Every structure is written in C-alpha cells, then in structure tokens.
Amino acid sequence: MFNLTNTNASAQDFTFFLAILLIAVISLFLVRRLLKVSFPYFFIGLLGVIAGLILGSQAAKPFSQLPGNYGKWLPIIIDVFVTVGVLDLFLAQTKNANQFIERIFAKYQPDKMIKNSKDIIVDTSILIDGRIFEIIRTGFINGKIIIPQFVLIELQNIADSEDSLRRTKGRRGLDVLDRMQHDQDFNLEIIDELTNSKEPVDQRLIRVAKLRNAKIFTADYNLNKIATIQKIEVLNINELIEAIKPVLNPGDDIVVKVTQEGKEPDQGVGYLSDGTMIVIEGGLKYLNKDIHCQVSRIYQTLAGKMIFAQPKKRTRIR
C-alpha cells in the first residue's frame, strides 16, 4: 500500500532542505554586502538591529494574546517593522556618531604622537591628469595609495557626462585607475568612508586625510590651498613637475621649435620637452621651424614660469 506517512516525511525533509539552502544563500549575500560596508556603518547597524529586536519583541508581546492567526502573525510583523525602523534611525545617525567619536579621539590624543602615516589619498583631478602612474612607478613616492569610493563615483559621473570633453577626461581617469589596479607594483586600496555623506568631495577628502593622518595627492589648486590651511600635507603634481624642470637663466642658449603665433605682434611661441612655454620675440617668421634662441628674461607666475627669448643671428636649424 501507498505509505502516506513516509511521503509527508520526505516532503517535510525536502522543505527543510530548501529552507536551509535559502538561508545559506541569503547569509552569503549579506556577508558579501557587509564586507563592503565601512566599519562605522556596520557597528551602528549592528547596534540598531539589537536595539530593534529588543524593542520590537516588547512591543509585539501584547499582540501575542490575540486569538487565531492574529496572535501568531501580528507579533512577527510588528517585531520586523520596529526592528527595521530602529535600524534605519540608527543608520541615519552614523555621520553624527562618527564625528563625535573623531572629536573624542582628537581631544585625548597625546601631543607627542607623530603623524608618520605613509598613506596617500588621491583625488579625481590626479586620476584624470594621468601622470600619477609613471610618477609612482619611478619610486619617488612611496606608500599605500588610497582611493575613496566617493572619488570613483565622481569620476564615473564625469565619464558619463554629456559634455564630450568632460566625458573624455573621465574615461582617461578610469583607464589610469584600471592600469594601477592591474599593476603589481601599486599598493592600492579603495575605501568606503564617507561615501553617503552630503559634503562636497573636497571636504570629504580632507576629513579622510585627517582621520588617517594621510597626505593628499592632487592637481587641484583650490584643494591644495584648503588642505594646506587645515595643516594637511599635500603633494601637488604641478609643483613637482615645476620643481624638476631644467633651470634656465637669462643669457642661456636654447633650441626651440616655433609652433604658434604669440599674443603680441611678431611674437612666436614654442615649448620645451617638459612643456615650458617659450615666448620668442621676433620669432613669428620662423613658424614651424627649429631655431637657436637666447633667454632674455624669466617671469614666475602662479601657472609656472614664462620664459622670453630672442633669436640668435644664426637661428634656423631646419
């Protein structure tokens, strides 16, 4: 005869197996998600879950006395809603709690502690610039390269811009980041701190640098000034490039190709191999030609050096 008892037992075993498998899949998914969550959010969220379960169980207890399915399911629904609500309330206060903890640590931090972190935080401008890749590979800059998640989001927004110039810059930044991630010489870490903050990106960069006692690597003039005012060490790529340019003095001889017309009449403009602009008085007639010049005067501006030169008698090379 057909054994109904064994059939029901098998069905229950199969249902139990499916339930265990579902729980395992959900647990794995949650663990993978939690690994990407910053510690402050994880810690505050854990406290929120614990507090929510305690409050939810107390709030649901009176409803368990109701008859039938009301007493069975209504307490569970109330418990879940209260837990989710308390969790959301706790997560909304993560930013304020994090700032409070930072102030406490800053207050009791001994003055004798020395900021010796080698972490280097890069901003969007330095990734778009692209020269960071070769500079770090030369070994002149050591330390862990830190890229906040909000910098990647800003870079992605630039790459998705409708403006073709901004879109090109953003994609160049993403290409540089991809090269850095696949190069074993780079000690690179992407962090998730302050990703959900509503502060401007520059302010978040400064906060992360303070929290980690790190340096900021940038090509942004304004970020450089703001960070310096707040006593944060800044590595400015433009200052680095300017510092390693060949030193020229009035009277030095140089060879330069006149590539374009200058602002003033009869002026020609050329560039050295490092990008230094040379304004050649009376050089317009040598357009698209290499000529011998003599440096006449040098001006230092915020954008760099501006060098003026005069063609020599035997000027043309080719």
Secondary structure, DSSP 8 states (H G I E B T S, - for coil): ---HHHHHHHHHHHHHHHHHHHHHHHHHHHHHHHTTS-HHHHHHHHHHHHHHHHHHHHHHGGGGGSSHHHHHHHHHHHHHHHHHHHHHHHHHTHHHHHHHHHHHHHHHS-TT-------EEE-HHHHHH-THHHHHHTTSS-S-EEEEHHHHHHHHHHHT-SSHHHHHHHHHHHHHHHHHHT-TT--EEEE-TTTT--S-HHHHHHHHHHHHT-EEEE--HHHHHHHHHTT--EEEHHHHHHHTS----TT-EEEEEEEEE-SSTT-EEEE-TT--EEEETT-GGGTTSEEEEEEEEEEEETTEEEEEEEEEEEEE--
